[in-house]
Amino acid sequence: MRRIIAGIAVSLVALTAQAALVLSGGTVIDGYGNPPIANGVVVIDGDRILAVGGRDVVVPEGAEVISTEGMTVLPGLWDMQAQLMRLGHGDGTRWNETYGPLAERVVMPIAARQLLHSGVTSARDVASPLDAAINVRARIREHLLPGPTLYVSGPVLRKLVPAGTEAWQWSVNGAADATAKVQRLAGAGVDYLLLAEVDLWTPDELSAAMAEARLRGLPVHAYAERPADVERGVTLQFDGFLGTNMGVGPFPDNVVLALHQRLMSGTARPLVWTPAISWLLNFESLRDNAEPLDDPRTIEAMPRLVAADVLGSLRNLDGVNGIEMPAARAQSLCAKLRQLQDAKLTLLIGSDAGAPGHLHSRATWQEIDFWVRQCGIPALRAIQAATHDAATAQGVGHESGTLSPGKIADVIAVRGDVLRNPALLQSVDIVIKRGRRIR
């Protein structure tokens, strides 16, 4: 009997060793902000990371070893502000009419695939139709669709909803209605609550929505569109804000004061912010040079007709509607980023992928690159915002977002030194999601 048990144990060890996957030789960035590991080794067993370290890490016998010599190895990226129901089209009205009804069957699967192939293994979707968001999230989890692990808001709650957008934007009319809509979202299983036009809500509506969200355990995030949005959100202890679309110039003094008062109170909930500066900076850069849109990787995974429609809508960027004073607003984005840093907020990488000209195949790496190249944020800090900090903010930092033993094996590798040149992330060589190699 002992010999039988010993034989079973040996067989199980052998099976484990055969299942192991090893990335060996590259510079490893763990996501915590620690110094990189030269000649690093990452051992993956099943869907988990077994070991991370230098040449002293023991490689299991029979493991598949992938050389990452000359590469940077890092956790799979997170994008905390991605519009999966938009693909960068320049005509919002036409897009809503033509592709809105195709969100679940066509649009969101394309966006999800593009994100994953660009190294984004986890993403927070914003403002999609409720059933589409829930179903696409489930199909990805069940390995029926390729895509990042999704966290969804479903429709955004707001006061004024343009005609034709009611599927992914729900209007709130009174406290009872606010409560009912939060209940419906929570009952469907969304991961967080997303609000807009907070300055237009009545105090009773906001209080009702917040009370129901807290009762249901839903984090509350809001678009930062006007100073009053931030002031009211800080007072009500929102969990986070999205965007920096608050006019021309730095944040006004009352916004900065509200953020610093929150910091000094000592009792406030942690506050995260996804600045999403890249969509506007990308839009302005495409005015000077639209050649990146001709790169075949830009439209990877898009059906030919959809790709032609998206690219055709971007031929004349001056004709793109819904973007006011882009050049003037772009000039202040780095100043706003520094103001948020000074307020000691947790800043997260979120690209607003799907905005005009901002395709999911390019958006996330551009957000990181603009933080570093244009705004002077250290590359290691930007990567931490796209990995450890994002996972922690989403409440899953205990199992995702870093390269450490026991964590989910979401790993990417890029040829070259990403810390010197973050733009190398535009061409990810290896993508592993939950231990499965995608590319």
Secondary structure, DSSP 8 states (H G I E B T S, - for coil): -HHHHHHHHHHHHHHHHHHEEEEESSEE--SSS---BTT-EEEEETTEEEEEESTTS---TT-EEEE-TTEEEEE-EEEEEE-TT--S-S-HHHHHHHHGGGIIIIIHHHHHHHHHHTTEEEEEE-S--HHHHHHHHHHHHTTSS---EEEE--SEEES---TT-TTTEEE--SHHHHHHHHHHHHHHT-S-EEE--GGGS-HHHHHHHHHHHHHHT--EEEE--SHHHHHHHHHTT-SEEE---SSSSS--HHHHHHHHHHHHHS-----EEE---HHHHHHHHHHH--GGGGSGGGGTT--HHHHHHHHHHTS-GGG-SS--SHHHHHTTHHHHHHHHHHTT-EE-----BTSTT--TTTHHHHHHHIIIIIT---HHHHHHHTTHHHHHHTT-TTTSSS-STTSB--EEEEES-TTT-GGGGGS-SEEEETTEE--
